[in-house]
Amino acid sequence: MTSPFVELVHAFSLRVGARLPPDWANNARADLSLDDQDALAELSVAVDWSPPALTTRKPKPQHFPFLAFTPSSGWGIADQWVDKNDLRILTAHGIVTTPWDEVIQLARPSFPASTQAPASMRAFSIFAKALLGQRRLLVEATVATVVLNMIALATSFYSMQVYDRVVPQSGFDTLWVLTVGMVLALVVEFLLRTARALLVDREAGDIDAQMSEFFFARMQAVRLDARPSGIGTMAAQLRGLDQIRSMMTSASFFVLADLPFAIFFIFVMASIGGKAALVPLAIFPISLIAAYAFARLIRNDTNKAQENGNRKNGILVEALDAAETIKSNVGGWHMLSGWNRLVDRVHDHDQRVRRWSTIAGSTFGFLQQVSYVGVMVIGVSLISTGELTMGGLIACSIICGRINGPLVASLPNLVVQWGYTRSSLEALDHLLAMPTEHPDGTTPIRVSKIMPQIKLEAVTFKHRGARDGIDIPALNIPTGARVGLIGPVGSGKSTLMRVMAGLYRAQSGLVLINGVDIGQIAEADLRSQCCSIPQEYSLISGTLRENIVLGLPDPGDEAIMAVATETGLATVIQNHPSGLNLPIMEGGRGLSGGQRTLVGLTRAILAKPRLLLLDEPTANLDQETEMRVLSALFNAVEPDGTIIMTTHKLQLLRFVNDVVVMTGGKIVLNGPTNAVLEKLRPKPSGQTNPVAAPAPSAPKNRVS
C-alpha cells in the first residue's frame, strides 16, 4: 500500500507530464506523511533522485505548479495564484487558499530525465517554422524590400542633385533626365510594394489555413479530462489565430523588414552630411527603447483584456446554449450582470491600452520632430562652414524622415498589435500544453481486432477540484460479459465508464484491454471497435444521415433504414419530408432528447462494436421503445463482444449476466445478477444492506 505522500507526488508527475514507471516508489517508506516537511527529501533519497529543487522567491504565474508545504495543511499541490498574494493549494482536505509567506515551502521533485515528457511546442515556434517553410515568400519579399529601400534612397539623391546642380545652373535637360528616371523608379516602387503586399497576404492565407487545421486538430486531440471547464473560453483561444494573421499581414509587419535598412541609411547620411547623422543615430535607439518600454507597460492590460474577452465569449456561448433554463428560471438578469461585469473589465483594460497607445503616438511624434529640427540645425551650421551643400541638407532631411518616419510612426500601432498577438500566442501555448490522447513522440499500438477483456488495477481518478473520485483496486470483466453497473447518483458510474472507454486517463493504476494498456492502443483502432453512448447524446450540425454514419463507412440507405426500424428512428425519418437529409442544427436542436438518443443507438448498432459502453442509454425513452432498442443492441454485439451498461432501472438488469454495484466511487458488490439482486433486497431489522456495507475483501465471481 502506498502512502498518501507518494500518491501526491504521482499526481504531481501527471500534471507536469513526467512518466514514472509503475514500480518507481517500491523503495519508498510506506509511512511517509503529508504532514512531514522532510517527506520529499526522504522520498528523493529512497528512490535515488537528485535533491528536490526548492523555490524561495515568490513564483510567477507561468512557473506553476509546485509541491507546497504549509504548517497548517501539510503537503499539497500549489497550482496558481488566486490574486496577488493568495495561493491556491490542492490538499488532501480539499482546496485551501493561503496568503503568501516565506514559510511556505515550494519545491519540485527532480524527476529523472528519462521520465520527462518531450518539451511542449510553442505557438510562436510553430508559426515561425511555417513562415520559414515559405522560402519563395521570404526570398521574393527580401528582394522587394531591398529594391524598395534603394528607390527610397534614390529619392534623396534626386533632391540633392536638383538643388545642387539643376537649380544653380538652370539645367532643365538634366532635370528632365533625372525626373524621367525618378518617375520610372516610383512606378517600379508602386508595383513592387503592391506585389509584396498581395504576395504576403496570399501566403499568409495559406499559412493561416495550415495553422487553423493544426490547432483545430490539436484541440480535438486534447483528452476530455484535461479540457478546461469553459467550452466557450477554449473556443475563444482559437480566435487568437485571427489576431496573429492580422499581425502577419499588417503594414506594421513590413516595417520590421525595413529595420536593418535604417542603420544602413544612417551610414549613408553620415557620408553626405557628416555630423548631421548624429541626430538619427541618437533618436533611433531612443525610439526603439521607448517602444520596448510601452510594450512592457501594456502587456498586462492586453493579457487581461484577452482573458476577459475569452470569458465573455464563454458566457455568450453558455447563455445561448442554456437559453431554455435561463428563461424558465428567470436567470436573464443574472447572466446580464455577469456579461456586463466582463464588458466593463474588457473596456477598462482596453482603455488603458488606448491611453498608453496615445501617449506612445505623441512620444514618437515628438521624437520625429526633434530629429527633423536637429538635422536642420546641424545642417545649417555645416552649410555655413562649407562642409555641406543645400542639396545635401535636403537629402539628409529626406533620409532622416525615412529612418524615423515609417518605422517610428508605425511603432505605436505595432506595439499594441504585438501586445494582443503575444496574448494570443500565450493562449495557444496553453492549448498546446494540454495533454493529448497520444503525446508527441509516442507510437501507439495497432490492434486489428480487440478482444474486449477489461482489467482495472489500482485505478483512481477524480475531477479537478473534487475531493473524492473513483478508487477501483481491482476489476476484471471477461470477454463476452454482459455487465450492469448500478449505484446511487454521484457514485462514479459515468466516470468509471469514461475511464474504461479511454475517454478519461486514469490518474494512477492501469486500465487494460486484453492485457494492453488502453492508453497505448491507437485511437483509430480503439474508437472503431469500442462504442460509448453517454447519458446526453449530442449531435453535430449537418444532416441526420451524417450523424447516423459519423465516423463509419456509409452502409447505404437500406441498411440504415433496417436498423432505424429496429430502434424506432424510422418514424422520425419517414415523418419528415427530407428523410435522412433532415437538417440538424448545432447540438441536435430540432430533435427531442429521446430522438437524439435514438440516433446514437442506431449508429452504435451500425458500428458493430466489440466493446459497447452504455451510460443510461434509455433514460429519455418510453418503456416500450426502451425494451425494443436494448434487445436490438444486445443482439447486435457478437457473443464474444462485451457490453457494460449503467442504469437506475433494476428491470433492465434482465439483459445482463453480472452486476457491479458502486457507492462513493468504490465497488461494494459484484457478481451474478440474481445473486446481487438477492443481496440488494431489503433485509429484516438488524441486518445491513450490502450497498452501504464495506466492500467484500476478495469477491470471486465471473466479474471480479
N, C-alpha and C positions, 0 to 999 in steps of 0.2 A: 504494500500500500504506500503510495507516495504522499509526501507531506503537503499541506496547503501552500507552503512557500515554493516548493518545486512546481506545483500546478500553476502558481502565479508566474514564475519565470517562463514556463512553457507558453502560457497565454501571451506573455510579452513577446516571446520569439515569433509568434504568429503575427503580431502586429507589425513587427519590423521586418518580416519576411525571411527570418532565419529558419533553415530547415534542420531541425535537430533529429538525430536518429532515435528510434524507439527506445533504445537502452541507454540513452545519454545520462540518466540520473541513477543508474544502478549502484554507483558507489556513494551516493549522497545519503546522509543520515535521514532516517525516517521521521525524526523528531524536530527537524528544522521548523522554527516557529515564525509566524508573521510578526510577532512582537519582539523578535531578536534582531537588534540593529546590525549585528555581525553575521547574520544568516547568509547574505550574499557573498561575503568574503569567504566564509566557510564552504559554501557550495562551490565556489570557483576553485578552491584548493582541492576539494573532493573529486571534482570531475576533470581536473587538470586543465583549467582555463587560466588565462592570464588574469591578473587582478582587475576588478571592475573599474571602469572609468568614472570618476566622481566629478560632479559639476558643482562649483562653489558660487559661480555668478548667476544672477537672475537670467534664466534662459529666454530666448526669443521664441515667438510662436512657431517658427519653422523648424525648431530644434526638437520638438516633442515627437514621440513620447519618452518618458523616463520611468524607471522604477523609483518610487519615492517612499521614504520612511519618515513618519511623524510620530512623536512620543504618544500622541493620543490615539492614533488609528493603526499604528504599525505599518507594515509594508503594503503598498498598493501600486497602481499604475497611474502616473500623472499624465493625462492626455492633452490638456490645453489650459490656457488662461480663461477664466470666466470674465474677468475685467482686468484692469491694470495691475491689481495687487492680489487678486484671489485666484487660487489654483484649484482646478478640479481634479480630484483623485478618485479612482475606482478602487474600492477596498472590498474586503470580504463582507463588510457590513452594509455595503451599498455605496452610493456616490457621496463623497464628502467634499465640501468647499472649504478650503483652508487659506487664511491670509499668508502671503509670502513672508517667510522668515528664514534667516540663515541657518536656523537649527534644523530645517527640513533638509534631509539628505537626498539628493538626486543622483542616480547612478545608472549606468548601462553595463550589463554583463559583457565581457569580452568574448563573444561567440567566436569559435574557430573559423578561420577563413573558408573552410570547406562547407560550412553551413550557411554562409551568406548568400542571399539571393542576388542575382545579377543587378547591377545598378539600374534603377528605373530610368527610362528615357525621359528626356526633357523636351517640351514642346518646341523651344527655340531651336534645339539641335535638329529636330525633325524638319522644321521649316527651312533651316539653313541647308540641310542635306538635299531637300527637294529643290531649293534655289540653285545650289551648286551643280545639281544634275542637269540644269538647263544651260549647257555650255554655249550653245548657239546664242541664247539670250545674253549671256554675260559678255561674250566676245563682241557681238553687234552693239550692245549698249555701251561697252567701253570705247569702241571705235567712234561711235556717235558722240560720246561725251568729250573725247579728245578733240574731235573736229569742231564741235560747238564752242569749246573754250578757246581754240585757236582763232575762230572767227570773232569771238568777243574781244580777243587781244588785237585782232586786226582793226577793229573799230577805233581803238585808242590810237593806233599808229596812223590811221586815216585822218583823224582830227589833228594829230601833231603835224603831219605833212601839209595839211590845208593851212594851218596857222603859220607854219614856219616857211613854207615855200610858195604856196599859191597866193596868199593874201599880200605879202610884201611885194611880190613881183607881178601880180595880176596874171598869173599863169593859168588861163582858163583851159588851155589844152590839157595841161597836167590835171586840172580839176576834173575835167570830163573823163579822162582815163581812170583816175582814182575812183570817181563816183560809179562808173560802169562796173569796175571790179568789185566795189563795195556792195552794189546792188545785187550782183550775182552771188556774192558771198552771203548776203542776207536771205536771198531766195533759198540757197542751199541750207542755211541755218533753219529757216522755216520748215523746209521739207524734212530735215533730219530730226528736228525737235518733235514734229508731228509723228513721224515714223517711229521714233523712240517711244513716245507715249503710247501709241497704238500697239507696238510690239510688246511692251511691258504689260499693258493691260490684257493682251491676249494670253501671254504666258502666265500672268498672274491668275487668270481664269482657269488655266489648265492645272496650275499648282493648287488652286483653291478646290478644284474638283477632286484631285488626289487626296488632299488633306481632309476634305469633308468625308470622303469614303473611308479613309484610315480611322479618323476619330469616331465616326458613327459605328464602324465595326468594333472599335475598341470599347465603346460604351456598351455595345451588346455583349461583349465578351466578359464584362465585369461580373463577378459572382453575385448572385442575388443577395446573399447575406452580407456582402461588403458594400452594397449600394447605399447612398445617403437616403434618409427617410423622405426628403422632399423631391418628388419627381420633377416638378417644375423648376426647382433650383438646379438640378442636374442637367435638365434640358437647356437651361439658360447658359450653362457653361459652354455648350457647343456654339452658342451665338457669338462667342468671342472670336470665332473664325472670321466673321464678317468684319470685325474691328481690325483684325490682323491683315485681312485682304485690303481693307481701306488704306491701311498704312503702307502696304506694299505698292499700291498704285497711285498714291497721292503725289502731288507736286513736291511736297516737302521731302519725300523719299529721294527724288532726283538731286536735291541739294546736297545730300550726303555724298553722292558720287562726285560732286564738284569740289568737295572739301580739299582733296590733295592739290588741286589747281590754285587754291587760294595762296598756298605757300609759294608755288611757282610764280604767281603774279607779283608777290612781294619782292622776289628777286628781280623780276623784270622791271618793276617800278624803281627799285634801287639803282638799276643800270641806267635808267632815264633821269630820275630826279634825285639820286643820292640820298641825302638826309631826309627827304620827304617820305621815304619808305619807313622811317621810324614810327610814324603815326599809326599806319595799319598794323605794323609789327607789334605795337603795344595794344591797340584796341582789339585786334582779332583774338588773342588768347583771353583777354578780359571777357569778351563776349562768350567764348566757349565755357569759361569758368562760371559766368553768370547763368548760362543755360543749364549747366550741371546743378548749380545751386537751386534754381527754380524747379528742376525735375525732382530733386530731393524734397522740396517743400510741398509739392503737390502729390507726391507718391501716396501718402497715407489717405488723402482725400479721394484720389482716383480708385484706390483699393476699396475704400468704404462705399463709394458710390456704386462701384461694380457689384460689390457684395449685396448691398441693399437692393440694387436693381434686379439681381438674380432672385432674391427673396420675394420681391414684388411680382416677378414673373411666376414664382411658385404659388403665391396666394391667388393670383389670377387663375391659374390652372385649377387650383383647389376650388375656387368659387364657382367656376363653370362646371367642374366635374360633380360637385356636391350641391348643385343648384336646388334639387328637389328637397334635400334635407334642410338646406338653409331656409328655403321658403316655408317649409312645413313647420319649422321650429322658430320662425321669426328671428333668424340669425343674420339677417341682412345688415343690421346696424353693427353687429359685432365684426363682420367681415369688412364693412366700410371703415370702421375705426382702425383696424389693422392695416388696411390699404393706405389710409391717409397718413398713418404714422410712418410707413415706409416711404411714401411720396415725399413727406416733409424731410426725412433723413436724406433721401437722394438729392432733393433740391438744396438742402443745407450744404452737403459736400460739393455738389456741382457749383454752387455759388462761390465757395472758397476757391475751387479750381479756376473759375472765371475771374475771380479777383486777382489771383496770382498771375493768370494769363494777361490780364490788363496791365498789371504792374510790369510784367516781363516785356510786353509790347512797348510800353513807354520807355523802359530802360534801354532796350535795344535801339529804339528810335533816337534816343538821346545820344547813344554811343555812335550812331551813324552820323549825326550832325556834328558831334565833336570831332570825329575823324575827318569830315569834309573841311571843317574850319581849320583844323590843324594842318592839313595838307596845303590849304590856301596860304596860311601864314608863313609856313616854312618855304613854300614855293616862291612867294613874292620876295622873300629875303634872298633866296638863291638867284632869282632873276636880277635883283639889284647888284649882285656881285658878279653877274655874268656866268654863273655856273649852270643856269637853266634857262631855256627859251620859253616864250609864251605857249608855243605848241606843246612843249614838254610838260608844262604845268597842266594844260587841258588834258593831255594823255594820262598824267598821273591821277588827276581827279576822276577820270573815267575808270581807270584800273582800280582805284581805291573804292569807287562805287561798286565795281564788280566784286571786290573782295568782301566788302561789308554789306552790300546791297541785298542780292538774292538770298545769300546764306543767313545773314543776321536778321533780315526782315522775316524770314521763314522760321526762325528759331522758336518764337512763342507758340505757333501752331504745332511745330514739330515736338516741342516739349510736352504739350497737352496730349497730342496724339500718342506719343510714346508712353505717357503715363497710363492711358487706357489700354494700349496694346500690351504693356507689361502686365497689367492686371489680368487681361485675357489669357496671356501665356501662363500666368500662375494658376488660373482656374483650370486650364488644360493640363498643367502639371499635376494637379490634384486628381484629375481623371486618370492620367497615366499611372499614378501611384496606387490606384485601387487594384487589388488582386484579381486576376482573371482565372478562368477555368483551368487553363494550362499556361503557367508562367513562361515567359520568353526563355529560351534556352533548354526547355524540356521537350522530350519526344514522347508523345502518348503511345500507348499500346493499342494496336489494331486488333479487334476481336470480331471475326466474321459472324460467329454465332454465339450469343451469350447463353450460358446455362444458368438460369436465374436462381442460384442458391445464394442467399444473402446471409452474411455473418457479421455481427457487430461485436467488437471487442473494446471494452472500456471507453465507450463513446460518450462524449459530453459536448453540449452546445448550449449557448444562451445568447440571446439578442443583446446588442449594445445597450448598456444602461440597466439591463434587467438583473435582478438579484438572483433569480433561480432560472434554471433551464432544464434540459433533459440530461439524465445520467443513466446510461444503459451499460451495466457491467458486462453483460453477455446476452446475445440473442442470435439464434440460429434458425433460419427459415429455409427448409429444403426445397429443392426443385419440385415443381408440381403442386406446391402447397396452395391452399385457399384459406387465407387468414383474415379474420375480422379483428379490427383494432378498436376498442371501446374505452370509455372513460369520461369523467365529467368535463365540462367546459374549462379550457385552460390547462388541461393535464399534460399537454405536449404532444398530442397525437399528430397534428398537422406538421409540427416542427420535425418530428421523427420521420414522417413521410417524405418531407423535403430532403432530409439528410440521406434517406435510403435511395431517393431519386437522383442524388448527386447535385441537387439544386443548392443545398447548403453544404458547406465543408465542415466536417466535424472538427471541433477545436482541439480535441485530443482523442486518442484511440483510432481504431481502424474500421472502415466500412468496406467489406469485401464482397465481391460478386464472383462466385466460382473461384475463390482464392485470390482474386486480383483486386488491388486497391481501386475503388471506384474513381478516385481522383486521377488515376493513371490511364484509364480507358479513354480512347479517342472519343471526343464529344459526338462526332457524327455517328459512330457505331453505337454509343450508349443511347442517344436520343432516338435512333431509328428502331431500336429494339426494346426500349423502355418508355412506356407512355404514362404520363402523370396527369390526372384530371383534378384540378384544385376545386375548392368549395365554390369560388366565384370564377366562372369561366369567362374570360374576356375575348372579344372578337376584335379584329383589326378592320380598318376601313377598306372597302373593296366590294366584292360580291359574295353571296352565300357560297357559291362554288369554290371561290378562292379560300374561304375559311374552312370548308369541309376538307379540302385536299391540301391544306397548308403543310408544306414540307414533305408531301407524298407525291409519287407519280400519279398523274390523273388516271383513275381506273376506267373512266368513261361514265356516261350518264346512266347506263343500265345498271352498273354495279352500285353507283351512288344511290339510285332510287331504290334498289333492292334493300340496302342497309337502312336507308331512311324510312322505309316501310316498317322494318323491324323496330326502329326506335320511336316511330311516331312523327319524325320530322317531315315525312312525305306530305302530311296535311298542310304544313306551313308552305311547302314548295308549291303544292297544287292550288292553294288558295290565293296565290299572288300571281298577277299577270306576267311578271318577269321570270317566274320559276326559279331555277338555280342561279339566274343572274340578278336575283333580288339584291338591291343595293344595301350595303351595311355601312352605317356611319361609325365614327370613332367610338371604340369601346363596345360596339354592338348595339348602339341605340337604334331603336326601331323594332327590336325584338324583346320579348319578355325575358325575365331571368330563367324561366324554365326552358324557353326556346333556345336561349344561348347554351344552356347545359346540354340540350339535345344535339346541338351542332358539335360540341366537344365529344360527346359519347359516340356520335356517328363517325367522327374522324377516328376515334380510338378503335372502333371495330374495323374500319378500313385499313388501319395501320398494321393490324395483326401482330401486336407486340408479344415479346417473350416475357416481359415483366409489366404488369398492369397495376398501377397505384391509383386507387380511387379514394379521394378525400371527401366523404359525404357527397357522393356524386348525384344523389337523387333528392336532395333536400328541397329543391324547388319544384318537384314533380308530384302529381297526384298518385294515389296508391296503385291504380291500375297501370298507368304508364311506368311507374317505378318498377313493378314486378316484370313487365314485359321487357324493359330496357336491360335490367340486370340479368335476366335469363339470356338475352342476346349477347351481352358482354361476356358472361361466364362461358357460354358455348363457343364464342369466337376465339378464345385463348386455347391453344393446344394443351393436351393433358400434361406435358412436361413444362408448360409455362407456369408462372407464379402470379397469383393475384392477391393483393393486400388491399383491404377496404376498411376505412373508418366509418363509423356510424353511431348515431344515438338511438337508432331503432332496433330493438332486440329481435323483432320479427324478421329482419333482413339477415340475421345470422344463419338462417337456413341454407344460405348459399355457400357458407364456409365450413371447413372441417376443423379448424383450430381458431381459438380466440386468445388475444392478448389484451390484458386489462392494465391501463395506466392511471396513475394518480400522482400529482405533484411532480411530473417529469420522470417518474420511475415506473418500471414494470412491477406490478404487485401480484400478478397472477397470469398464468398462461397454461394452455393445454387443449385437449379436445373440446369441441363446442359444448356437447352435452354435459361434460364434467364441470366445465367452467360455469355454465348457466345454473347447474345444480348448486354450486357453491355461492352463487350470487343471489339465490333466492333468500328472502327474509328468514332469519333464524329465530328460534324461540328465545325468550328473555334470558339473558345471561351469556349468550354466545356472541361472538364478534363476527362482523361482516368482513370477508377476506379483502374487499376493496380498501377498507380502512386499516387493515392489519399490515404488519411489516411484510416485506416481500419474502417469499419462500427462499430458503437458503440455496437450494440447487434443484429446481424442478427438472424432472427427466421426462419430457414429452416429445412428441413429434416436432413441435416448435419449442425450442429450448433456449 
